[in-house]
Amino acid sequence: MKKLNIYKTIQLLILIAVTILCFVLILFDSDTRNYVAKNSHLLTICLMLWLLLILSYLFLFLDFHLYTNVQRNVKQLDKIAYADSIGGIPNRFSCDSLIDKYIGSPLPPNMGCIMIDLTNIIEINNEYGRDTGDNVIRLFSELLHLAAAGQCFIGRNGGNKFIALFEDCTRDQLDLFMERFHGQIEQANTKAVLPVIHYEYGIAFHGTDPAEADLGITELIAHANNRIYAKTAHQ
């Protein structure tokens, strides 16, 4: 797509240069202008060439317009492919793509994973309806994104499960992330605009725990996931 844009830009520049050259010849060379005016066949050819030049501009601008629309459609398709349709954060496909990057190679030092379950979404759907449940997922995703503050990858890993992956972090940073998120959830729950949100989470940190020193990415995620159920529900 980028190469096509470059080629079309070069084509437009050449067309502009040819147009300027023709105008210069016509405006400043009276002999050429008189010669063309006296020769009907040559005049017809020149008019046809001018018409062709105008059409070239029209089709070139149409190409740019179509190219812009294609770019917009590609961005929309990327958003559909990689972003969760409800929460707007990266979806399962995006999570798997990131995880695949680490499979088969040692994890970088000081990598952390937090798995988070939105535990009462089924009850919310049953009691208040699917639309309200979608609004809760949307809010939950937004609060996770705000708590991340650009310091980690946040994604919806399917259903009611969310993941946060940290590179080159400390255990304190993981705890601070959960503190920020918990505070935001508490604030949202006190507003009572939506049903009260309940969640549970589990943390795994690769760096200081000897039991996790040789973990791969799937084991790190599994450790975090298994620790969810050792937590009490947060409200």
Contacts in CASP RR format, 6 or more apart in sequence:
PFRMAT RR
TARGET T0000
AUTHOR 0000-0000-0000
METHOD contacts of the structure
MODEL  1
MKKLNIYKTIQLLILIAVTILCFVLILFDSDTRNYVAKNSHLLTICLMLW
LLLILSYLFLFLDFHLYTNVQRNVKQLDKIAYADSIGGIPNRFSCDSLID
KYIGSPLPPNMGCIMIDLTNIIEINNEYGRDTGDNVIRLFSELLHLAAAG
QCFIGRNGGNKFIALFEDCTRDQLDLFMERFHGQIEQANTKAVLPVIHYE
YGIAFHGTDPAEADLGITELIAHANNRIYAKTAHQ
1 67 0 8 1.000
1 70 0 8 1.000
1 71 0 8 1.000
1 74 0 8 1.000
4 67 0 8 1.000
5 67 0 8 1.000
8 60 0 8 1.000
8 63 0 8 1.000
8 64 0 8 1.000
8 67 0 8 1.000
11 60 0 8 1.000
12 60 0 8 1.000
15 53 0 8 1.000
15 56 0 8 1.000
15 57 0 8 1.000
15 60 0 8 1.000
18 53 0 8 1.000
19 53 0 8 1.000
22 50 0 8 1.000
22 53 0 8 1.000
25 32 0 8 1.000
26 32 0 8 1.000
26 33 0 8 1.000
35 42 0 8 1.000
36 42 0 8 1.000
36 43 0 8 1.000
36 46 0 8 1.000
37 43 0 8 1.000
81 93 0 8 1.000
82 90 0 8 1.000
82 91 0 8 1.000
82 93 0 8 1.000
82 94 0 8 1.000
82 97 0 8 1.000
83 89 0 8 1.000
83 90 0 8 1.000
83 91 0 8 1.000
83 94 0 8 1.000
84 90 0 8 1.000
84 91 0 8 1.000
84 141 0 8 1.000
84 155 0 8 1.000
84 156 0 8 1.000
85 91 0 8 1.000
86 134 0 8 1.000
86 137 0 8 1.000
86 138 0 8 1.000
86 141 0 8 1.000
86 156 0 8 1.000
87 137 0 8 1.000
87 138 0 8 1.000
87 140 0 8 1.000
87 141 0 8 1.000
87 142 0 8 1.000
87 156 0 8 1.000
88 138 0 8 1.000
88 141 0 8 1.000
89 141 0 8 1.000
89 144 0 8 1.000
89 145 0 8 1.000
89 154 0 8 1.000
89 155 0 8 1.000
89 156 0 8 1.000
90 98 0 8 1.000
90 153 0 8 1.000
90 154 0 8 1.000
90 155 0 8 1.000
90 156 0 8 1.000
91 155 0 8 1.000
91 156 0 8 1.000
91 158 0 8 1.000
92 156 0 8 1.000
92 157 0 8 1.000
92 158 0 8 1.000
94 155 0 8 1.000
95 155 0 8 1.000
95 156 0 8 1.000
95 157 0 8 1.000
95 163 0 8 1.000
98 153 0 8 1.000
98 165 0 8 1.000
99 217 0 8 1.000
99 218 0 8 1.000
99 221 0 8 1.000
102 216 0 8 1.000
102 217 0 8 1.000
103 216 0 8 1.000
103 217 0 8 1.000
103 218 0 8 1.000
104 216 0 8 1.000
106 214 0 8 1.000
106 216 0 8 1.000
107 206 0 8 1.000
107 215 0 8 1.000
107 216 0 8 1.000
107 217 0 8 1.000
107 220 0 8 1.000
108 167 0 8 1.000
108 168 0 8 1.000
109 168 0 8 1.000
109 206 0 8 1.000
109 207 0 8 1.000
110 167 0 8 1.000
110 168 0 8 1.000
110 169 0 8 1.000
110 170 0 8 1.000
110 205 0 8 1.000
110 206 0 8 1.000
110 207 0 8 1.000
111 165 0 8 1.000
111 166 0 8 1.000
111 167 0 8 1.000
111 168 0 8 1.000
111 169 0 8 1.000
111 205 0 8 1.000
111 206 0 8 1.000
111 207 0 8 1.000
111 220 0 8 1.000
112 165 0 8 1.000
112 166 0 8 1.000
112 167 0 8 1.000
112 169 0 8 1.000
112 174 0 8 1.000
112 203 0 8 1.000
112 204 0 8 1.000
112 205 0 8 1.000
112 206 0 8 1.000
112 220 0 8 1.000
112 224 0 8 1.000
113 163 0 8 1.000
113 164 0 8 1.000
113 165 0 8 1.000
113 166 0 8 1.000
113 203 0 8 1.000
113 204 0 8 1.000
113 205 0 8 1.000
113 220 0 8 1.000
113 221 0 8 1.000
113 223 0 8 1.000
113 224 0 8 1.000
114 163 0 8 1.000
114 164 0 8 1.000
114 166 0 8 1.000
114 174 0 8 1.000
114 177 0 8 1.000
114 178 0 8 1.000
114 201 0 8 1.000
114 202 0 8 1.000
114 203 0 8 1.000
114 224 0 8 1.000
115 157 0 8 1.000
115 161 0 8 1.000
115 162 0 8 1.000
115 163 0 8 1.000
115 201 0 8 1.000
115 202 0 8 1.000
115 221 0 8 1.000
115 224 0 8 1.000
115 225 0 8 1.000
115 227 0 8 1.000
115 228 0 8 1.000
116 144 0 8 1.000
116 161 0 8 1.000
116 162 0 8 1.000
116 163 0 8 1.000
116 164 0 8 1.000
116 199 0 8 1.000
116 200 0 8 1.000
116 201 0 8 1.000
116 202 0 8 1.000
116 228 0 8 1.000
117 160 0 8 1.000
117 161 0 8 1.000
117 162 0 8 1.000
117 199 0 8 1.000
117 200 0 8 1.000
117 201 0 8 1.000
117 228 0 8 1.000
118 136 0 8 1.000
118 137 0 8 1.000
118 140 0 8 1.000
118 160 0 8 1.000
118 161 0 8 1.000
118 162 0 8 1.000
118 197 0 8 1.000
118 198 0 8 1.000
118 199 0 8 1.000
119 160 0 8 1.000
119 198 0 8 1.000
119 199 0 8 1.000
119 200 0 8 1.000
119 233 0 8 1.000
120 195 0 8 1.000
120 196 0 8 1.000
120 197 0 8 1.000
120 198 0 8 1.000
121 133 0 8 1.000
121 136 0 8 1.000
121 137 0 8 1.000
121 159 0 8 1.000
121 160 0 8 1.000
122 160 0 8 1.000
124 132 0 8 1.000
124 133 0 8 1.000
124 136 0 8 1.000
124 195 0 8 1.000
125 132 0 8 1.000
125 133 0 8 1.000
127 195 0 8 1.000
128 195 0 8 1.000
132 194 0 8 1.000
132 195 0 8 1.000
133 195 0 8 1.000
135 194 0 8 1.000
136 194 0 8 1.000
136 195 0 8 1.000
136 197 0 8 1.000
137 156 0 8 1.000
139 188 0 8 1.000
139 194 0 8 1.000
139 197 0 8 1.000
140 162 0 8 1.000
140 197 0 8 1.000
140 199 0 8 1.000
141 154 0 8 1.000
141 155 0 8 1.000
141 156 0 8 1.000
141 162 0 8 1.000
143 181 0 8 1.000
143 184 0 8 1.000
143 185 0 8 1.000
143 188 0 8 1.000
144 154 0 8 1.000
144 155 0 8 1.000
144 162 0 8 1.000
144 164 0 8 1.000
144 181 0 8 1.000
145 154 0 8 1.000
146 180 0 8 1.000
146 184 0 8 1.000
147 177 0 8 1.000
147 178 0 8 1.000
147 180 0 8 1.000
147 181 0 8 1.000
147 184 0 8 1.000
148 154 0 8 1.000
148 164 0 8 1.000
148 177 0 8 1.000
149 180 0 8 1.000
151 166 0 8 1.000
151 169 0 8 1.000
151 173 0 8 1.000
151 177 0 8 1.000
152 164 0 8 1.000
152 165 0 8 1.000
152 166 0 8 1.000
152 167 0 8 1.000
152 169 0 8 1.000
152 177 0 8 1.000
153 163 0 8 1.000
153 164 0 8 1.000
153 165 0 8 1.000
153 166 0 8 1.000
154 162 0 8 1.000
154 163 0 8 1.000
154 164 0 8 1.000
155 162 0 8 1.000
155 163 0 8 1.000
155 164 0 8 1.000
156 162 0 8 1.000
156 163 0 8 1.000
157 163 0 8 1.000
161 225 0 8 1.000
163 221 0 8 1.000
164 177 0 8 1.000
166 173 0 8 1.000
166 174 0 8 1.000
166 177 0 8 1.000
171 203 0 8 1.000
171 205 0 8 1.000
171 208 0 8 1.000
174 203 0 8 1.000
174 205 0 8 1.000
175 203 0 8 1.000
178 201 0 8 1.000
178 203 0 8 1.000
182 234 0 8 1.000
185 197 0 8 1.000
185 199 0 8 1.000
185 234 0 8 1.000
185 235 0 8 1.000
186 235 0 8 1.000
188 194 0 8 1.000
188 197 0 8 1.000
189 196 0 8 1.000
189 197 0 8 1.000
189 235 0 8 1.000
196 235 0 8 1.000
197 235 0 8 1.000
198 233 0 8 1.000
198 234 0 8 1.000
198 235 0 8 1.000
199 233 0 8 1.000
199 234 0 8 1.000
200 228 0 8 1.000
200 229 0 8 1.000
200 231 0 8 1.000
200 232 0 8 1.000
200 233 0 8 1.000
200 234 0 8 1.000
201 228 0 8 1.000
201 231 0 8 1.000
201 234 0 8 1.000
202 224 0 8 1.000
202 225 0 8 1.000
202 227 0 8 1.000
202 228 0 8 1.000
202 230 0 8 1.000
202 231 0 8 1.000
203 224 0 8 1.000
203 227 0 8 1.000
204 212 0 8 1.000
204 215 0 8 1.000
204 220 0 8 1.000
204 221 0 8 1.000
204 223 0 8 1.000
204 224 0 8 1.000
204 227 0 8 1.000
205 212 0 8 1.000
206 212 0 8 1.000
206 213 0 8 1.000
206 215 0 8 1.000
206 216 0 8 1.000
206 220 0 8 1.000
207 213 0 8 1.000
212 219 0 8 1.000
212 220 0 8 1.000
212 223 0 8 1.000
215 223 0 8 1.000
END
